[in-house]
Amino acid sequence: MTPTNQAFSELKMNISYVEQSLYCTDDLKQQQLLLNGVQSVLLYIDSLADQEIIQTHVLTALNSQAHSEIYPSFTTLESRKDTDLQRGIDSLIQGKCLYIIDGYPEFYILSTEKMYVRNTTEPENEGVIRGPHNGFVEQLSVNLNLIRRQIISPSLIVRYFNVGEKTHTKIAVVYLQDLANPELVNEVKERITSISSDMVLAPGFIEEFMEDNPFSLFPQQLNTERPDRVIANLMEGRVAILAEGSPSALIAPVTFFAFYQSPDDYHGRWIVSSFLRLIRMMSFVIAFTLPAVYIATISFHSAILPIELAHTIKKSLQNIPFPALVEAMLLELIFEVLREAGVRLPSRVGQTIGIVGGLVIGDAIVRAGLVSYTMIIVVSLTAISSFLVPSHEMSSAVRILRFPMMIGAALFGYIGIAFGLVILTIHLCKMENFGSPYFAPVAPFRLADMKDVWIRFPIWALRGRPHDARPQRLNQQKFSRSWKKRE
């Protein structure tokens, strides 16, 4: 039995089928042609197909062979014959064009997609001082090119998937065949193929469909726009996920400490890089515990303060009508509103709002007697500490964490903070990411992997790959500084 989407021999029936399938959309264009006395038509969607390619490569080829044969040869353009009109329609909405000849139950599919490519400039939110200054763009083929230019190896594998019932977003899973764990690769593929949704537009959609702990505050896949960061993780046996139309990539599996590692750590001196990383790790603790510690100290444990400092703080709180918790909540919410306004407004206006809003509102709120100067210092240090995180997703999680910690401190003092830290530690130790422990190498503890966690050892000392990704080969070259043997 002939399938219902089989091409017809009559040209008008083919055109009618395509028009009805696309609901007679206005940007479906027809160009009637006469080839050796036989009527033919070129169909394409004007908003997707490149007019210059059609004029230069399609019409030129047809005109040059008009008197030689009924089936033209498109030597300068990727083309193929097909008899399935549904596949032809799918090709149309991808930017290709159809060339249909009257009297023949088959047609050509020609590659005439219109491409808009921006420069591979450095991402604004992941800038570095040293190292490459290029970043991913919205075109998947360009992003894969940036990766393949750095990993020149036949073991670099790319697998394509299409997700989204309506969007048909093209997804690329990238990994190294001889390094990535086959179980990890199969798990990533299975989770991608199991996605069932009308719309999947960006890696953020994919991340939510694939994560193990959807109700956790902490991000479980690393989102980056830097090719060098993706390449470094691929070399550790991890998997990268890229999507058409998005300038970012997801890396899985990752640990908590990966979000505090910056590309600058590996382009500078290891002692300086270790010092800066320690500051980042300290900022994680400060960002969500400092307001809570201040509230607990003022409310329950003021006796531990030096007498001079206690008198200074007490004097600043004399005319404040609210408890410390309300002070902190008020300032934190004002800061979050200013921050969100600065992000949403144009860059020039956003900077003005941040500076003027912080100075004017901060000074006015103190003069009005709603908060104290000490609380402004605490909240300011907390805000600055949250900005030290190289990952935006982790920074957002830390900012939210401070609110339950402040409530615990206001209710139970230091005991409330201690309980909050215990619960947070248990949560981090319990979490898994594609079967890998999220808090590795602290839990489970692996001394060999601690060389690149709190501090960074010299590059030549990082011979082993981390265990958390379960790579096929853990060790690299045994002795990288072989010239030292001559001394």
N, C-alpha and C positions, 0 to 999 in steps of 0.2 A: 504493500500500500504506500502511495506517495505521501510523504510528510506534508503538512499544511503550510510549512514555511519554505518549501522548495520553490526555487525561482521559476517563473513562468516563461514560456516562449514569446508571449506577447509583451511588448515594451510597456504599453499603457497599464497593464495589470501589475507589472512590477513597480511602476511609479506609484500607482494607487495604493499598493500594499505598504510601501515605505511611508507614504504620506499619512495613511491611517495609523500606522504604528507610532509615528511621531506626532500624532494629533494635529497635523497640518500646521506645525510651528512656522512662524514667519521667517525664521532664519535658515530654513531649509531651502537651498537654492538649486535650480535646475538649469542646465545649459544644454540646449538641444544641438546636436551635431549630425552631419550627414557624411557617412564614410562609405565610399564606393556605391553610392546610391541607396545605402541602407541607413535607416534612421537609428540614432543612438542618443544617449543622454548621459550627462555627467551630474551626479548628485553629491552635494556636500553641505555641511552646516557652516554658514558664513562666519559665525563667531568663533569657530574652532579651527577651520581650515585656513591655510596660508595662501592668500591669493597669488602671491609672487611665485610660489612653487607650482601652483596649478597652471599659471600662464606660461612659465618657463619650461617646466618639465612634462606637463601633461598635454596641454594643447599643442605645444611645439612638436612633441612626439607623434601626436595624432595627425597633424597637418603634413608632416614629412613622410608619413606612410599611407597617406590617404589613397594613393593610386597603386599600392603594392599588395596589400592583404587586408582581409576583414578583421583579423586579430592583430592589433599593434604590439610592438615590442617596446616596453618601457625600460630601456637600458640604464637610464640615469636616475631611476626612482625605484624604491622597494615596492614590489607589486606581487599579487598572487590572485589566482582564479578561485572562485567559490561558487557553490550552487545553493547555499543556505542563506535565505534572505534575512533571517534573524541574526546570523553572524555578521551580515552586512550592515544591519542597523546598529548592532553593538560597535562596529568599526566606525560608523558615522559619528556616534556620540563620543568617540575618542579623538576625533579630528581628521579621520581619513575620509576619502571620497570614493564613490562607487561609479564605475563606468559600465553601463548596461547597453547591450546591442539588441535591437529588435530581431526576433526570430531565433534567439539562442538562449537556452535555459541556464546560462551561467553568466557571471559578471566578474569584473576586476575590482579588487580592493587596493587602493593606492595610498601610500603613506604621504599625507600632505598636512601633518599636524602643525599648528602654529605654536611657536615656542617663545616664551618671555623669560629671559634669564638675567638676573641681576648679578653684580660682581660678588665674588666670594670674599667679602670684607670681614674684618674681625667682629665677632659678636659684641654688642655693647655691654651685655651683662656678664661676660666672661673674658674681659680684657687681661692681657698679661704684659709684663715689662719686657721679658725676653721670650724667645720662642716664636713659632709661626703666628702670623697675624692674618690668617684666613679662617673662614667659617663656612658652615653649610648654608645652602640656599634652598629655595622651594622646589627645585627640580631634582628628582631622585637620581637620575643618571649622572648629574654633575656631582652629587654627594658621593656616589659610589666611585666615581673617577678620582676624587680627592683621596679616598681610602686606598684604592688600588695603586695609586702613584707612590704611596709610602710603603705598602706591603706588596712587594714584587715577588709573589710566591704562588705557585699553582695550587697550593692547599687552601687559599682564600676562597671560600664558597659563598655564593649568593643564591638564596632561594626566594622566589616571588610568590606572593599570595594576594588575593583580592578579597577585601572585607567590606561589608556594608551592602545591604540589599539594593539600595538606591544609589549610593555614592560610588560603589565599586572601587574603593581606594586601593591603590597598589602599595603593597607592603613588601619590604625586602628584609630578610633575615640574613645577617652576615656573621660568619664565624670561620675559624681556622680548623680544617678537617683533622689535622694531626695534633691539635691542642685541646679543642673543646670536647667536653665529655659528651658522648653520644646520647646518654640519658637526658642530659640537660637540653641538648638540641631538639630531641624528640618531644620533650615536655613543652618547650617554647612553641614548636610547630603545632602541637596538639591544642594548646590554649588559643593560638591565633585562629586555627580552623574552626574552633568551637564558638567563635564570636558570632552572635546572631543579632543584628541590629540594622535598621534602615540606614542609619547615618554613622559613619566612622570617619572623622576628618583629620584628626591629629594624633600624635603619639599619646597625648593626654587621655584620649578615649581608650586607646589600647592598654595603657597602664592600668586604668581602673578595671577593665575586663580581666586582666591577667594577674593582678596582685593577690598574694595569699591572705593578707590581713586587711580587708577593705575598710575596717572601722578603726584602724590605727592612725594616729596623727603623723607618724613618720613615713616619709617616702620610701618605697621599697625598690624602685628602679631609678637609676641615675639618668637625668635628663641633661643633655649637653648639646651645644651647637659647635663644638670644636672637634675637627677631624683628628688632631693629635691625641686628644683624650680618648676618643673611640679606639684609635689604633693601639694605644697603650693597654687598654682593657682587653682588646682582642688578643694581644700577645700574652695575656695572663689566662687565656682559655675561656673568656666570657663571650656572650652573644650580644650583638647589636641589632636593634630593630629600627629601621628607617621607613618613612612614609612619603609618598608623593604629595607635594603641596605643603610640606612642613620643613623648616630649616633646623630641626632638632632630631636627635637620636636618643633612643632608650638603650640602656646597658643593663643586662641582667646575667647572673645575680650580683648584687653588690652588698657590702656591709655598711654599718652605720658610719664607720670611720672614712669610707670613700667620699662622703659628702664634705669632709673637712680637708680633703687633699686638693691642692691647686696645681695646675700645670707649671706655675712658677716655681714650685718646690723642686722640680727636676731640672730646671734650667739655671739655677743659681748654686752657690756654694752650699754644701750639705749642712754645715754648722749654722749658717744664717737661716736656711730653709727649716731646719729643726726648731730653731728659736721661734720663727714665725708660726709654725704649726702648733707649737705649745701654746702660743698666745691665742690661736683660734680655738683650741680645745678648752682653754680657760674661759674664753668668751662664751662657750656653750653653757657652762655652769653659771657664769655671772648673769647671762641673759634671762634665765628663768628663776634664779634663786635670790638675786640681790634685793628686789622689792620685798620678797617674802621674809628674808632675814631682817630687813629694816623694820617691817611691820611687827614681827615677833619680838624684836629687841625693844622697840618702843612700848609695845603693849604688855609684855610679860617679863622681859629679862633686862630691864634698864640698869639693873645693879651691876651688870658686867662691864658697863662703859666707864671710862675714866671720868672722874668728877667734873673736870673742866668741860669735856665733851658733852656729858649728860646735861650740865647747866645750859650750854649753848643750844642744844636741841630742845630742851624744855622751854627755853625762852622763845624759840621760834614757833613753838606749838601753842603758846598761851592764848592767842586770839583766833585759833583755828576751830571752827564749830563742828568739824567732822572728825571721826576716828581715822586712824592711819589707813585702814583698808579703803574707806571711801575716797580719801585723798589719792591713793595710788590708782584706784580704778578710774577716777575722774581724769587724772593726767594721762594714764595709758590710753584711754579711749580718745582723748583729744589728740594725742600723738598719732594714733592709728588713722583718725579722720584726716589729719594733715598729710600723712604719708600717702593715703589712698588718693587724696586730691592732687598731690604732686605727681603721682603716677599717671592719672587719667588726663590731666591738663597737658597742653603742648609744652615741650621741654623748656622753652624760655619762661613761660608763665609759671610752670611747675616749680622751678627753682626759686622764683620770687615768692610764691606761696609758702614754700617750706621755710625760707629764711625769715620773711616778714611775719608769717603766722607764728613761728616758734618764738621770735623775740617779743612781738607785740602781745600775743595771747599769754605767753609765759609771764611777762612782767605784769600784765593787767590782772591775772588771776592771783598773783602773790599780793599785789597791792589791795585787792578786794578781800583778802583774808580767807580765801577758800583753800589754799594749800600753802605749805611752808617752803622756804628756800631749800631746806635739806631734802625734801621729797623731790623737788625739781632736779637736784643733783643726782639722786638715786635713779630716777626714771631716765634721765639723759644718759647716764652710764649704761643702763640696761639697753637702751635703744641703740647706742653705738656698738655694744657687744653683739647684738643680733645682726648687725650689718657685716660683721667679719666672716660670716659663713659664706663660702664660695657658691653654695647652692641656694637658689631662691626657695625651693620647696622645703628644705630643712630650716631655713630662716623663718618661714611662716609657721612651721610646727613649733619652733622654740618660742615664738611670740605668743602663741595660744597657750603653751604650757604654763606660762607665768601666772595666768589667772587662777587656775585651781590651786597652785602653790600658794598664792597670796591668801586665798580663802582658808586653806589649811593652817597657815601661819596665824591668821587672825583668830581662828577658833581654838587652836591648841599650842601655839607658840612653836618652839623648836621641835617639839614632839610631832607636831603636824608636818613640819618640813621633813623630818626624818622619815615619817611614814610615806610621804609623797615620793621621796627619793627611793625608798625600798620598792614601792609599787612600780615606779618607772624602771628601775633596774631589772625587776622580775619580768616586766613586759618586754624589755629589750632582749633579755636572755632567752625568753620563750619564743620570740618571733623567728620564723623561718622564711626564706626567700628562694623559691624554686628548689626546695630541699636543702638549702645551705643555711647555716646559722647566721642570723642578722648581726649579732654582736661579736662575731669572730674577729680577731683571734683572742679576745678576752674571755668569751664564753662560747664554746670550750676553749680553754687556754692553750695556746701554742706558742712557745717561746721563739721558735724559728721564724714565725710570721710577725713578730713584734718589731722587726727591723724597719718597718715602714708604717708605723701606726702613730704613736705619740711623737716620735722623732723620726727623721729619715737618715738611715745609714748612707755612707758613700755608695754611688751607683755600682762600683765594682764589687761591693759586698752584697748586693741584692741579687744573688745568683739563683735563688729558689723562687718559684712562683707561689702565691698564696694558696693555702689548702681549701679555702672556702668555695672556690669555683670548681674544685675537683678536676683539674686539668689532667690530660693523659700523661704529660711529662712535667714533673715538678722542678727539675733542675736544668739549668742552662750550662754554659761552659764552666768547668770546675775552677779554673784559675785565669782570671781575665788580665791580670797584670803580670804576665809571664816575663816581661823584661826585668822584673825585680830579681829573678833568679840569677841574673848575671852579676849582681852586686855582691 
